[in-house]
Amino acid sequence: MKSWWIVTEHGTIRLEFREVPVPQPKAGEIVLKVHATALNRGELIPGGVVHGGPEKLGGTEAAGVVHAVGESVTAFKPGDRVMGRARGGFAEYATLDAHQAMSMPQRLSWEQGAAIPATFLAAYEMLFPYGKLKRGEWLLVTGASSGVGVASIQAAKVIGASVIGTSGSVAKLEKLKAIGLDFAIATRAADFAARVKEASGGRGADLIVNCVGGSVFAECVRALARRGRLAVVGYVDGTLKAELDLEAVHANRFEIFGVSNARLIPKERAEAMRGFVRDLLPAFAEGRITPVIDRVFSFDELPQAKDYMESNAQVGKIVVRVAC
């Protein structure tokens, strides 16, 4: 089968095309005929927690048709439409643990299905079990035009929260307003805390999703409401360290946590998927959330898709069509 591998050399990442055998399912696994996959910045950053070593078959999410199932798999059968977190989504066939697969709502296209699993599961964990976001609270998303940023906005609106977003692009912020962004802050600098307090009536953000990184971390702490929660999910700025105001954390009972799928054990992955299917998947089936896709590339254009991601031009997800 055709596949694209992520190869890390001398601190840089490139994609390499290879012909490899079609995978065979082990016990508890599904082999998916991939119709679409999507790019996630975390596995395409040199040294990032998701990149997986000097080389690996790329792609962490996919949508397609079940090709084969392994022993003990009873929830799915060949021919089922499925989307999920995958190993090797940058290929014509990918492997999924059965507990990482979910039935794809009929209203979704293959491209829309591929845009959901990794990104929306991360947003789900930040907003639901960890972030405990409630109706009427305020969410701040830094770097709001990213895939996770857009997913967080959409999920927050389903909850009934108000959303503030930052971006260096006024044009991107205008697009985000169309999907529910309530208050836009055009900035790339760590200078938004006062405007967050102003927008929220002096309260501050009850939950912050930091997609930018360490360069805005201290400002995020300053933007929090009392008993606020701060999620660390990305560091596109390349800044992995930041100062922490311990007095502010102590006095205001802040909670600071990270969300990454890289080191989850199978039990934790399965638990997150069950929660997502219960709490958020119905919003996709009912049309309350439609994934935002910036651009679709063909399978042969995957290196160009990576270049486009690195240009930071997108709003939402970059998707790759593998099969029609």
C-alpha positions in Angstrom: 0.0 0.0 0.0 1.0 3.6 -0.4 2.1 5.5 2.7 3.9 8.6 3.9 6.5 8.4 6.7 7.6 11.2 9.0 11.4 11.3 9.1 13.4 13.4 11.5 16.9 14.4 10.5 19.2 17.0 12.0 16.3 18.7 13.8 14.0 18.9 10.7 11.1 16.8 9.6 10.3 15.6 6.1 7.7 13.3 4.6 8.9 10.3 2.7 6.8 8.1 0.4 7.0 4.3 0.8 5.3 1.2 -0.4 4.6 -1.1 2.6 2.4 -4.1 3.2 -1.3 -3.7 4.3 -1.4 -4.1 8.1 -3.1 -7.2 9.6 -5.3 -6.7 12.7 -4.2 -8.1 16.0 -6.6 -8.9 18.8 -8.6 -5.8 19.7 -7.7 -4.0 16.5 -9.4 -2.7 13.4 -7.8 -2.2 10.0 -9.4 0.7 8.2 -9.5 1.4 4.5 -8.7 5.1 4.8 -10.8 7.6 2.8 -9.4 10.7 4.6 -6.9 11.8 7.2 -5.9 15.1 8.7 -2.7 16.9 9.8 -1.9 17.5 13.5 0.9 19.9 14.2 2.1 18.0 17.3 3.4 15.1 15.3 5.1 17.3 12.8 7.2 19.4 15.2 10.8 18.1 15.6 11.2 16.8 19.1 7.5 17.2 19.9 5.9 14.7 22.3 3.8 13.2 19.5 6.5 12.9 16.8 7.5 9.3 17.8 11.2 9.0 17.1 13.5 9.3 14.1 10.9 7.9 11.7 7.3 6.6 11.8 4.3 6.0 9.6 2.5 9.3 10.0 -1.1 10.2 10.7 -3.0 10.1 14.0 -6.6 10.2 12.9 -8.6 8.8 10.0 -12.0 8.2 8.6 -13.0 5.3 6.3 -14.5 1.8 6.0 -13.6 -1.1 8.2 -11.5 -3.5 6.2 -10.8 -6.2 8.8 -11.2 -6.8 12.5 -9.1 -8.7 14.9 -10.0 -11.3 17.5 -12.4 -10.1 20.2 -13.7 -7.1 18.2 -17.5 -7.2 18.3 -18.5 -3.5 18.1 -17.5 -3.2 14.4 -17.6 -5.3 11.3 -16.1 -5.0 7.8 -18.0 -2.3 5.8 -18.8 -0.1 8.8 -18.2 3.7 8.4 -15.8 4.6 11.2 -13.6 7.5 12.3 -11.1 7.5 15.1 -7.6 8.0 16.5 -5.3 5.9 14.3 -1.8 4.6 13.9 -0.6 5.4 10.4 -3.4 7.5 9.0 -1.1 8.7 6.2 -1.6 5.5 4.3 -4.2 3.6 2.3 -4.9 1.3 5.3 -4.5 2.2 9.0 -4.7 0.4 12.3 -7.0 1.5 15.1 -7.5 0.0 18.5 -11.2 -0.8 18.6 -11.7 1.4 21.7 -10.4 4.4 19.7 -12.9 4.0 16.9 -16.5 5.4 16.7 -19.3 5.1 14.2 -19.3 8.0 11.9 -22.6 10.1 11.7 -24.3 9.7 8.3 -24.4 13.5 7.8 -20.6 13.8 7.7 -18.4 13.5 4.7 -15.1 11.5 4.9 -13.2 14.7 5.1 -15.3 16.0 8.0 -15.0 12.7 9.8 -11.2 12.8 9.5 -11.2 16.3 11.0 -12.7 15.2 14.3 -10.9 12.5 16.3 -7.6 13.9 17.5 -8.6 17.5 17.5 -12.0 17.3 19.0 -11.0 14.7 21.6 -8.3 17.1 22.8 -10.8 19.9 23.0 -13.3 17.6 24.7 -10.9 16.6 27.5 -9.9 20.3 28.0 -13.4 21.6 28.2 -15.3 18.7 29.8 -13.6 16.4 32.3 -10.5 18.6 33.1 -11.7 22.1 32.3 -15.2 21.6 33.8 -16.6 24.4 31.6 -20.1 25.4 32.4 -22.9 27.3 30.7 -22.5 31.0 31.3 -18.7 30.8 31.9 -16.0 32.5 29.9 -13.5 30.6 27.7 -10.3 32.2 26.3 -8.5 30.5 23.4 -5.1 31.8 22.5 -4.2 31.0 18.9 -7.8 30.5 18.2 -7.6 29.7 14.5 -5.7 26.4 15.0 -7.5 23.1 14.7 -7.8 22.6 18.4 -8.7 26.3 18.9 -11.6 26.1 16.4 -12.8 22.8 18.0 -12.7 24.4 21.4 -14.8 27.3 20.3 -17.4 25.0 18.7 -17.5 22.7 21.7 -17.8 25.7 24.1 -20.8 27.0 22.3 -22.6 23.6 22.6 -22.0 23.9 26.4 -23.4 27.5 26.4 -20.2 29.3 27.3 -19.0 32.7 26.0 -15.7 32.6 24.0 -12.9 35.1 23.7 -10.2 34.3 21.1 -6.8 35.8 20.2 -5.1 35.7 16.8 -2.6 37.9 15.0 -4.9 38.0 11.9 -8.0 40.1 11.8 -9.3 38.2 8.8 -9.0 34.9 10.8 -10.9 36.4 13.7 -13.7 37.5 11.4 -14.0 33.8 10.2 -14.1 32.6 13.8 -16.9 35.0 14.6 -19.1 33.1 12.1 -18.7 29.9 14.1 -19.5 31.5 17.5 -16.5 33.6 18.7 -18.0 36.2 21.0 -15.1 38.6 21.5 -12.0 38.8 19.3 -8.6 40.2 20.3 -6.2 40.8 17.4 -2.7 40.2 18.9 0.3 37.9 18.8 1.8 39.5 22.0 1.3 38.8 25.7 -0.9 41.9 26.1 -4.5 40.6 26.3 -5.3 40.1 30.0 -6.8 43.5 30.5 -9.0 43.1 27.4 -10.2 39.6 28.6 -11.2 41.2 32.0 -13.0 44.0 30.2 -14.9 41.6 27.8 -16.0 39.4 30.7 -17.2 42.3 32.9 -14.1 42.3 35.1 -14.4 38.6 35.8 -11.6 37.1 33.7 -11.6 33.8 31.9 -12.9 30.7 33.8 -11.0 28.4 31.4 -8.1 29.2 29.1 -7.0 26.9 26.3 -3.4 28.0 25.5 -2.6 26.8 22.0 0.4 29.3 21.6 2.9 28.3 24.3 5.2 29.7 26.9 5.5 33.2 25.5 1.9 33.9 26.6 1.7 31.6 29.6 2.2 34.3 32.3 -0.3 36.5 30.5 -2.8 33.7 30.6 -2.4 33.4 34.3 -3.1 37.1 34.6 -6.3 36.7 32.5 -7.8 34.0 34.7 -10.9 34.5 36.9 -10.8 33.4 40.5 -10.8 29.6 40.6 -9.9 29.6 36.9 -8.4 26.7 35.0 -5.6 26.9 32.4 -5.0 24.1 29.8 -1.7 23.8 28.0 -2.1 22.1 24.7 0.4 23.6 22.3 3.6 25.5 21.9 3.7 26.8 18.3 5.9 29.7 19.6 8.6 27.2 20.4 8.8 28.5 24.0 8.7 25.5 26.4 9.4 27.3 29.6 7.6 30.2 31.4 7.6 32.0 34.7 4.8 31.0 37.1 3.2 33.5 39.6 2.9 31.1 42.6 1.2 33.7 44.7 -1.6 34.2 42.1 -2.0 30.4 41.7 -2.2 30.0 45.5 -4.4 32.9 46.4 -6.9 32.3 43.5 -7.0 28.5 43.6 -6.0 28.3 40.0 -5.8 24.9 38.3 -3.1 24.3 35.6 -3.1 21.2 33.5 -1.8 19.8 30.2 -3.7 17.7 27.6 -1.8 15.4 25.2 -2.6 12.0 23.8 1.0 11.0 23.5 1.4 9.2 26.9 -2.1 8.0 27.7 -2.4 4.4 28.6 -5.0 2.3 26.8 -7.5 2.6 29.7 -7.3 6.4 29.7 -7.7 6.5 25.9 -10.8 4.3 26.1 -12.2 6.4 28.9 -11.8 9.6 27.0 -13.4 8.1 23.9 -16.4 6.9 25.8 -16.9 10.3 27.3 -16.6 12.0 23.9 -19.1 9.6 22.3 -21.5 10.2 25.2 -21.2 14.0 25.6 -20.1 15.5 22.3 -20.6 13.1 19.4 -24.4 13.7 19.4 -23.8 17.4 18.5 -22.1 16.2 15.2 -24.9 13.8 14.4 -27.6 16.5 15.0 -25.8 19.2 13.1 -25.0 21.4 16.1 -21.2 21.1 15.2 -19.8 20.8 11.7 -16.0 20.5 11.6 -14.3 23.6 10.0 -12.0 22.4 7.2 -9.7 25.1 5.7 -8.4 23.1 2.8 -8.4 19.5 1.4 -5.3 18.1 -0.3 -4.9 14.9 -2.4 -2.9 12.0 -1.0 0.0 12.7 -3.4 0.0 16.3 -2.1 0.7 15.5 1.5 4.1 17.2 1.6 2.4 20.3 0.2 -0.2 20.0 3.0 2.6 20.0 5.5 4.1 23.1 4.0 0.7 24.8 4.1 0.3 23.9 7.8 3.7 25.5 8.5 2.6 28.7 6.7 0.0 29.2 9.5 -2.5 30.4 7.0 -5.3 28.0 8.0 -8.4 28.4 10.1 -9.5 25.0 11.3 -8.3 21.6 9.9 -6.1 20.7 7.0 -7.5 17.4 5.5 -6.0 14.9 3.1 -8.3 12.8 0.8 -6.8 9.3 0.5 -9.5 7.5 -1.4 -12.8 8.6 -3.0 
